[in-house]
């Protein structure tokens, strides 16, 4: 399974991982420059790492993330989240044009909720096989 995840991650990296991660890094740099938004920048870098190498990992809600994360996510959606979600939509649809790209396009579309609400989430390894819940 680890070899399969490695193969999927390499294909993902070539076809969409690099430029989507660059988008998250640019958002993080802007957040770091503005100083007040440093927590948004940290969240953006965390998601950039996930978007760069997603197979074999998943995101889960962080215990104890409450109203602060919700308010932060609302601010994030207004200023950066919708741009990143739009990037996932465009890339996902472009990948779905080919038969081989459909799984990667679908995976890209599944990243939209994370791009819209990154605060209060953490990236964790997944030990479950595909198709299991």
C-alpha positions as CSV (number, residue, x, y, z in Angstrom):
1,X,0.0,0.0,0.0
2,X,2.9,2.4,0.8
3,X,4.3,1.8,-2.7
4,X,0.9,2.5,-4.2
5,X,0.6,5.8,-2.2
6,X,4.1,6.7,-3.3
7,X,3.2,6.2,-7.0
8,X,0.0,8.2,-6.6
9,X,1.8,11.0,-4.8
10,X,4.5,11.2,-7.6
11,X,1.8,11.4,-10.3
12,X,-0.1,13.9,-8.2
13,X,3.0,16.0,-7.7
14,X,3.7,16.3,-11.4
15,X,0.1,17.0,-12.6
16,X,-1.2,19.3,-9.9
17,X,0.5,19.1,-6.5
18,X,3.3,21.6,-7.3
19,X,1.2,24.5,-8.5
20,X,-1.5,24.1,-5.9
21,X,1.1,24.0,-3.1
22,X,2.7,27.2,-4.6
23,X,-0.7,28.8,-4.3
24,X,-0.9,27.9,-0.6
25,X,2.7,29.1,-0.1
26,X,1.9,32.5,-1.7
27,X,-1.2,32.8,0.5
28,X,1.0,32.0,3.6
29,X,3.6,34.6,2.6
30,X,1.0,37.3,2.3
31,X,-0.4,36.3,5.7
32,X,3.1,36.4,7.2
33,X,3.7,39.9,5.7
34,X,0.5,41.2,7.3
35,X,1.7,40.0,10.8
36,X,-1.8,39.9,12.3
37,X,-2.6,37.0,10.0
38,X,0.3,34.8,10.9
39,X,-2.0,32.0,12.2
40,X,-3.6,31.9,8.8
41,X,-0.1,31.6,7.2
42,X,0.8,28.7,9.5
43,X,-2.5,26.9,8.5
44,X,-1.8,27.6,4.8
45,X,1.6,26.1,5.0
46,X,0.2,23.0,6.8
47,X,-2.3,22.6,4.0
48,X,0.4,23.3,1.4
49,X,2.3,20.2,2.6
50,X,-0.8,18.2,2.5
51,X,-1.7,19.3,-1.0
52,X,1.8,18.6,-2.2
53,X,1.8,14.9,-0.9
54,X,-1.8,13.9,-0.1
55,X,-2.1,10.2,-0.6
56,X,-1.6,8.2,2.7
57,X,-2.7,11.2,4.8
58,X,-6.0,12.9,5.6
59,X,-7.3,15.8,7.6
60,X,-9.4,15.6,10.8
61,X,-11.0,18.2,13.0
62,X,-8.7,19.2,15.8
63,X,-10.3,18.6,19.2
64,X,-10.9,21.8,21.0
65,X,-11.2,24.0,17.9
66,X,-14.1,26.2,18.6
67,X,-15.5,29.6,17.8
68,X,-12.1,31.1,17.1
69,X,-11.5,28.6,14.3
70,X,-14.9,29.3,12.9
71,X,-14.4,33.0,12.9
72,X,-10.9,32.6,11.4
73,X,-12.3,30.3,8.7
74,X,-14.9,33.0,7.8
75,X,-12.1,35.6,7.4
76,X,-10.0,33.0,5.5
77,X,-12.7,32.3,3.0
78,X,-13.2,36.0,2.3
79,X,-9.6,36.8,1.7
80,X,-7.8,33.6,0.4
81,X,-9.9,30.5,0.6
82,X,-12.1,31.1,-2.4
83,X,-9.1,31.8,-4.6
84,X,-7.6,28.5,-3.6
85,X,-10.9,26.6,-3.9
86,X,-11.2,28.1,-7.4
87,X,-7.7,26.7,-8.2
88,X,-8.8,23.3,-7.0
89,X,-12.0,23.5,-9.2
90,X,-10.1,24.5,-12.4
91,X,-7.4,21.9,-11.8
92,X,-9.9,19.2,-10.9
93,X,-12.0,19.8,-14.0
94,X,-8.9,19.9,-16.2
95,X,-7.7,16.6,-14.9
96,X,-11.2,15.1,-15.4
97,X,-10.9,15.6,-19.2
98,X,-8.7,12.5,-19.5
99,X,-9.7,9.1,-18.2
100,X,-6.5,8.6,-16.3
101,X,-6.8,12.0,-14.7
102,X,-10.4,11.5,-13.3
103,X,-9.2,10.0,-10.0
104,X,-6.8,12.9,-9.5
105,X,-9.4,15.4,-10.6
106,X,-11.9,13.9,-8.0
107,X,-9.2,14.1,-5.3
108,X,-8.6,17.7,-6.2
109,X,-12.3,18.5,-5.9
110,X,-12.3,16.7,-2.5
111,X,-9.7,19.3,-1.3
112,X,-12.1,22.2,-1.7
113,X,-13.6,22.1,1.8
114,X,-10.1,22.0,3.3
115,X,-9.0,25.0,1.2
116,X,-12.1,26.9,2.4
117,X,-11.8,26.0,6.1
118,X,-8.2,25.1,7.1
119,X,-8.3,26.3,10.7
120,X,-9.2,23.8,13.3
121,X,-8.0,20.9,11.2
122,X,-4.8,18.8,11.3
123,X,-3.1,16.5,8.8
124,X,-2.7,12.9,10.1
125,X,-1.5,9.7,8.4
126,X,-4.1,7.3,7.4
127,X,-3.7,3.6,8.0
128,X,-6.9,2.5,6.3
129,X,-7.1,1.1,2.8
130,X,-9.2,2.6,0.1
131,X,-12.8,1.6,0.3
132,X,-12.8,1.1,4.1
133,X,-14.4,3.5,6.5
